[in-house]
């Protein structure tokens, strides 16, 4: 009888320990399963606040953030750069010297840090590109990339002009122009390609964008409306004298926070800014605006999103940056 009681006692202890172990394993498993969701939600809190703001970042560089609720949630970032300030100098990503590729992919913060710049954005469309899952994408930092359109850095051409890829060009005197063609003029120090010229010499290039805002009586075609969907945007605008440059970025792909602009809306924004010419750059998950801050750090000013993860910045083929001090 005593032996039976001892066996029963040991069995009860074992079952109690087993139950406790199972409970701890269940809790640990629940935490592990919940961690990705907790991490994903935490990333949302790292995004810039949806409040209006205006400040001078550096002498001659003014940043403005605007939060809109119509026609959908929008967060717009506008940087105005006075190119007449003596310390402001543009800089475009240099290419690879050995010819194995045109450029090596870097995030905007990596580019800014490497070249000790004060402010930078993403640049041209590029290939190859893949974005399948948070762990399956191309390019990663330091991988080979090819730019679509002309790329000039420090006077050297690293990528040749291509049809339909228009360029933003900086002259030795620090003046900037959008030529309306695929080539920068001879003697250009820095040049970077975009996609579509939205405005050229005070004229909106695509009449659809004017029609969208009833500058003309003719209504836009339905197929045009379907093509022009809200998207994350990066674009540049200039004044007539080439002394002022606007960097415009619009966050997107983030419901209820910022859902992107159509090209028609982006063009209207540039019209309201009073630009002389404007050029659309690579957008989507490439859209990135970064500045240098104290202690050689980097701060993202916009809500980047890559592989569907907020505040994860994408490695891109080239960039447009500025020295400002």
C-alpha positions as CSV (number, residue, x, y, z in Angstrom):
1,X,0.0,0.0,0.0
2,X,2.9,2.3,0.9
3,X,4.5,1.6,-2.4
4,X,1.3,2.4,-4.3
5,X,1.0,5.7,-2.5
6,X,4.6,6.6,-3.3
7,X,4.0,5.8,-7.0
8,X,0.9,7.9,-7.0
9,X,2.7,10.8,-5.3
10,X,5.5,10.7,-7.9
11,X,3.0,10.5,-10.7
12,X,1.2,13.5,-9.4
13,X,4.5,15.5,-9.2
14,X,5.4,14.4,-12.8
15,X,2.0,15.3,-14.2
16,X,2.1,18.7,-12.4
17,X,5.6,19.4,-13.8
18,X,4.5,18.3,-17.2
19,X,1.5,20.5,-17.0
20,X,3.7,23.5,-16.0
21,X,6.1,22.8,-18.8
22,X,3.3,22.6,-21.4
23,X,1.9,25.9,-20.1
24,X,5.3,27.6,-20.4
25,X,5.8,26.1,-23.9
26,X,2.3,27.3,-24.9
27,X,3.0,30.8,-23.6
28,X,6.4,30.9,-25.3
29,X,4.9,29.6,-28.6
30,X,2.2,32.3,-28.4
31,X,4.8,35.0,-27.9
32,X,6.8,33.7,-30.8
33,X,3.8,33.7,-33.0
34,X,2.7,37.2,-31.9
35,X,6.2,38.7,-32.3
36,X,6.0,39.4,-36.0
37,X,2.6,41.1,-35.6
38,X,4.0,43.1,-32.6
39,X,7.1,44.1,-34.6
40,X,5.0,45.1,-37.7
41,X,2.7,47.3,-35.5
42,X,5.7,48.8,-33.8
43,X,7.1,49.9,-37.2
44,X,4.0,52.0,-37.7
45,X,4.8,54.1,-34.7
46,X,8.2,55.0,-36.2
47,X,6.7,56.9,-39.1
48,X,6.6,60.7,-39.1
49,X,3.6,62.2,-37.4
50,X,0.8,63.4,-39.6
51,X,1.2,67.0,-38.7
52,X,2.1,70.1,-40.8
53,X,5.7,71.3,-40.3
54,X,8.1,73.8,-41.8
55,X,11.7,74.3,-40.9
56,X,15.1,75.3,-42.4
57,X,17.2,72.2,-42.3
58,X,20.4,73.9,-43.5
59,X,21.1,77.4,-44.9
60,X,19.2,77.5,-48.2
61,X,17.4,74.2,-47.6
62,X,13.8,74.5,-46.3
63,X,11.6,71.4,-45.5
64,X,7.9,71.4,-45.4
65,X,5.6,68.5,-44.5
66,X,1.8,68.7,-45.2
67,X,-0.8,66.2,-44.0
68,X,-4.0,66.0,-46.1
69,X,-7.2,64.1,-45.6
70,X,-8.6,64.6,-49.1
71,X,-9.0,63.1,-51.7
72,X,-7.4,60.4,-49.5
73,X,-4.9,60.4,-46.6
74,X,-1.7,62.0,-47.8
75,X,1.6,63.0,-46.4
76,X,3.6,65.3,-48.7
77,X,7.2,66.3,-48.2
78,X,8.6,69.4,-50.1
79,X,12.2,70.5,-49.9
80,X,13.1,73.8,-51.4
81,X,16.8,74.3,-52.2
82,X,18.4,77.6,-53.0
83,X,21.2,76.8,-55.5
84,X,22.7,80.3,-55.2
85,X,24.0,79.5,-51.7
86,X,27.7,79.0,-52.0
87,X,27.9,75.9,-49.8
88,X,25.1,74.0,-51.6
89,X,26.5,71.6,-54.2
90,X,24.7,68.7,-55.9
91,X,26.0,65.2,-56.0
92,X,24.8,62.1,-58.0
93,X,25.8,58.5,-57.3
94,X,28.9,57.6,-59.3
95,X,28.9,54.4,-61.2
96,X,31.2,51.4,-61.2
97,X,34.6,51.9,-62.8
98,X,35.2,48.3,-63.9
99,X,32.1,48.1,-66.1
100,X,30.6,45.0,-64.4
101,X,27.5,47.0,-63.8
102,X,26.5,50.7,-63.9
103,X,26.0,51.2,-60.2
104,X,26.0,49.3,-56.9
105,X,22.8,49.4,-55.0
106,X,22.7,51.4,-51.7
107,X,19.9,52.8,-49.5
108,X,19.6,56.5,-49.4
109,X,21.0,56.7,-45.9
110,X,24.0,54.6,-47.0
111,X,24.6,56.9,-49.9
112,X,24.3,60.0,-47.7
113,X,26.7,58.6,-45.1
114,X,29.3,57.4,-47.6
115,X,29.6,60.7,-49.3
116,X,29.1,62.9,-46.2
117,X,26.1,64.7,-47.7
118,X,23.5,66.7,-45.8
119,X,20.4,65.7,-47.7
120,X,19.5,63.0,-50.3
121,X,16.6,61.3,-52.2
122,X,16.3,58.3,-54.4
123,X,16.9,58.7,-58.1
124,X,16.3,56.9,-61.4
125,X,14.3,53.8,-62.3
126,X,16.5,50.8,-62.5
127,X,16.8,47.1,-63.1
128,X,16.9,44.2,-62.2
129,X,14.3,44.5,-59.4
130,X,12.3,41.9,-57.5
131,X,10.1,42.3,-54.4
132,X,8.4,39.0,-53.4
133,X,8.6,38.7,-49.6
134,X,10.3,40.6,-46.8
135,X,13.3,38.1,-47.2
136,X,13.1,37.6,-51.0
137,X,13.9,40.8,-52.9
138,X,16.5,42.3,-55.2
139,X,18.7,44.3,-55.1
140,X,20.2,44.2,-51.6
141,X,22.9,46.7,-50.7
142,X,26.1,46.2,-52.7
143,X,24.4,44.2,-55.5
144,X,24.7,45.1,-59.1
145,X,22.2,47.5,-60.7
146,X,21.6,49.2,-64.0
147,X,20.1,52.7,-64.4
148,X,17.4,53.5,-66.9
149,X,18.5,56.7,-68.6
150,X,21.5,58.9,-68.5
151,X,23.7,59.0,-65.3
152,X,26.4,61.6,-64.9
153,X,28.5,62.1,-61.8
154,X,31.4,64.5,-61.5
155,X,31.3,65.1,-65.3
156,X,31.6,61.4,-66.2
157,X,28.9,59.5,-68.0
158,X,28.2,56.1,-66.3
159,X,24.9,55.3,-68.1
160,X,24.0,56.4,-71.6
161,X,20.7,58.1,-72.6
162,X,17.7,56.0,-73.3
163,X,14.5,56.7,-75.1
164,X,11.7,58.2,-72.9
165,X,14.0,58.6,-69.9
166,X,14.4,62.4,-69.4
167,X,17.1,64.1,-67.4
168,X,17.8,66.7,-64.7
169,X,21.1,68.3,-65.3
170,X,23.5,70.5,-63.1
171,X,25.9,72.8,-64.8
172,X,29.4,73.8,-63.3
173,X,27.9,77.1,-62.1
174,X,25.4,75.2,-60.0
175,X,22.4,76.0,-62.2
176,X,19.9,73.2,-62.9
177,X,17.8,72.5,-66.0
178,X,15.3,69.9,-67.3
179,X,16.2,69.8,-70.9
180,X,13.0,68.1,-72.2
181,X,15.2,65.6,-73.9
182,X,17.1,62.4,-72.9
183,X,20.5,64.1,-72.9
184,X,22.2,66.5,-70.6
185,X,24.2,69.3,-72.3
186,X,27.9,68.9,-72.8
187,X,29.8,70.0,-69.7
188,X,27.1,68.8,-67.3
189,X,28.7,68.0,-63.9
190,X,25.8,65.9,-62.5
191,X,22.9,64.4,-64.3
192,X,20.1,62.0,-63.3
193,X,17.3,60.5,-65.3
194,X,13.6,60.4,-64.5
195,X,10.6,59.1,-66.3
196,X,8.1,61.6,-67.5
197,X,8.4,65.4,-67.8
198,X,5.3,66.6,-66.1
199,X,5.8,70.3,-66.8
200,X,8.2,71.8,-69.4
201,X,8.8,75.5,-69.5
202,X,5.5,76.4,-67.9
203,X,3.5,74.0,-70.1
204,X,2.0,70.8,-68.8
205,X,3.3,68.1,-71.1
206,X,0.4,65.6,-70.9
207,X,-2.9,67.3,-71.6
208,X,-4.6,64.6,-69.6
209,X,-3.3,66.1,-66.5
210,X,-4.9,69.4,-67.4
211,X,-8.1,67.8,-68.3
212,X,-8.2,66.0,-65.0
213,X,-8.4,69.4,-63.3
214,X,-10.8,71.0,-65.7
215,X,-8.3,73.4,-67.3
216,X,-9.9,72.1,-70.5
217,X,-13.5,71.2,-71.2
218,X,-12.6,67.8,-72.6
219,X,-13.0,65.0,-70.1
220,X,-10.1,62.5,-69.7
221,X,-10.5,59.1,-71.2
222,X,-11.5,56.2,-68.9
223,X,-8.3,54.3,-69.8
224,X,-6.2,57.2,-68.7
225,X,-7.9,57.4,-65.4
226,X,-7.3,53.7,-64.8
227,X,-3.6,54.0,-65.6
228,X,-3.1,57.0,-63.3
229,X,-3.5,55.5,-59.9
230,X,-2.4,56.8,-56.5
231,X,1.2,55.8,-55.8
232,X,4.2,56.8,-53.7
233,X,5.9,59.6,-55.6
234,X,9.3,61.3,-55.9
235,X,9.8,64.2,-58.3
236,X,11.8,67.3,-58.9
237,X,10.9,70.8,-60.0
238,X,12.9,73.9,-61.0
239,X,12.4,77.6,-61.5
240,X,13.1,79.4,-64.9
241,X,16.5,80.6,-63.9
242,X,17.7,77.2,-62.6
243,X,18.5,78.7,-59.3
244,X,15.8,77.0,-57.2
245,X,15.1,73.3,-57.0
246,X,12.1,71.5,-55.4
247,X,12.2,68.0,-54.2
248,X,8.7,66.6,-53.8
249,X,8.0,63.2,-52.2
250,X,4.6,61.7,-51.4
251,X,4.3,58.7,-49.1
252,X,2.0,55.9,-50.3
253,X,1.0,52.2,-49.9
254,X,0.0,52.9,-46.3
255,X,-3.8,52.9,-45.8
256,X,-5.2,55.5,-43.5
257,X,-1.8,57.1,-43.2
258,X,-0.7,58.1,-46.7
259,X,-2.1,56.4,-49.8
260,X,-0.2,58.2,-52.6
261,X,-0.9,60.6,-55.4
262,X,-1.8,60.2,-59.1
263,X,0.5,61.9,-61.6
264,X,-2.3,64.3,-62.3
265,X,-2.4,65.3,-58.7
266,X,1.4,65.6,-58.6
267,X,1.4,67.8,-61.6
268,X,-1.3,70.0,-60.0
269,X,0.9,70.3,-56.9
270,X,3.8,71.5,-59.0
271,X,1.6,74.0,-60.8
272,X,0.6,75.4,-57.4
273,X,4.2,75.6,-56.4
274,X,4.9,77.7,-59.5
275,X,7.6,75.6,-61.0
276,X,9.0,76.2,-64.5
277,X,9.7,72.5,-65.3
278,X,9.1,69.2,-63.4
279,X,10.3,65.7,-63.8
280,X,9.0,62.4,-62.3
281,X,11.5,60.1,-60.6
282,X,11.3,56.5,-59.4
283,X,8.6,56.2,-56.8
284,X,6.8,53.4,-55.0
285,X,9.0,51.7,-52.3
286,X,12.0,53.6,-53.6
287,X,10.6,56.9,-52.4
288,X,13.1,58.1,-49.7
289,X,14.1,61.4,-48.2
290,X,17.0,61.4,-45.7
291,X,19.1,64.1,-43.9
292,X,22.2,64.1,-41.8
293,X,21.7,64.9,-38.2
294,X,23.9,65.4,-35.2
295,X,26.8,62.9,-34.4
296,X,27.0,61.8,-38.1
297,X,23.6,60.2,-37.9
298,X,20.9,59.9,-40.5
299,X,17.2,60.7,-40.2
300,X,14.5,59.6,-42.5
301,X,12.0,62.4,-43.1
302,X,9.4,60.4,-44.9
303,X,7.6,57.1,-44.3
304,X,9.5,54.7,-46.4
305,X,8.0,51.2,-47.1
306,X,9.8,48.3,-48.7
307,X,8.6,44.7,-48.9
308,X,5.4,45.9,-47.2
309,X,7.4,46.8,-44.1
310,X,7.0,50.4,-42.9
311,X,10.3,52.3,-42.3
312,X,12.4,49.8,-44.1
313,X,14.3,51.6,-46.8
314,X,15.0,50.1,-50.2
315,X,18.5,49.8,-51.8
316,X,18.3,51.7,-55.1
317,X,20.6,52.2,-58.1
318,X,21.3,55.9,-57.8
319,X,20.5,58.9,-55.8
320,X,20.5,62.7,-55.8
321,X,22.2,64.4,-52.8
322,X,23.4,67.8,-51.7
323,X,26.2,69.2,-49.7
324,X,24.8,72.1,-47.7
325,X,27.4,73.1,-45.1
